[in-house]
Amino acid sequence: MKNHKPTTSLPRCCWAILVLALATACAGPMKPTGYLDDYGSFNRFKTDTFGMRVREGEDRSVDQYFLNKVQIEELRSTGQEPPSLEAAGFDPENLQPVLFIVNPPEWRAEWRPETDEELEGVLFTVRERFYRYLLRQYPHPVRVRYAYVPGDPLLAGYRVLELDSAVTDVNPGSGFLRYVIGYSAGAVCAQLEGRVREGNEVLAEFVAREEHAGYPNGFMNWQVTKTSYCLKYATEESIDMVTEHIRATIPAARLRPETVLSAGQ
């Protein structure tokens, strides 16, 4: 009777799956797609998968007085109170808070969902997540809307900024691997690009590239086989990051351009 030596080699089927997983891996650097004019230089927050180009010189003289709930709670947890505009000598009537208008996103990727309904579902998610995460990052009295009517008395005195965005590149990955293996195997990868405008003047441009494999939950969630399903998670990851950096770039409010104050300067 022959003695068989133990072996640690994987069965052929396992190697085949592993090779397929590597072949369909979609992580990679941002791709120039033509949505932006320049992909070679970003003056802030540049990595292989994220870049932002912003206009310098934003008036941030009063931004420190506009804190979101998390920042206020952090201050109070250390026994501090949020800084007060009035105590610093600023008249709230001389301030111009931001109103963000989240425009309908575009689909510019070569790959497209199988149905128009799925495509609209992804674009709806992109727009809704921008709306939600901007509200999370910015405090009152900043407002976020899908549209506005110029001359609306409720918006008098606001600085109107428009956010444009587009899904510009998609690697669909492998639904089979996402469902059977998980752990990012066969992940969907999406590139999201956009800009923030004040009228025709571009204040910021961004590119974010993220991947996501959904949540297979041990064969319980078959929807991970759908690229459009995982796309919603991938774009949400990008939007969370982008809005955080928009908040670090564009102040919640500024002194009105026509106002000259000596107090607090």
Summary of the structure (lengths in Angstrom):
residues: 265
radius of gyration: 23.4
end to end distance: 92.9
largest distance: 97.9
contacts: 764
relative contact order: 0.20
helix: 32%
strand: 22%
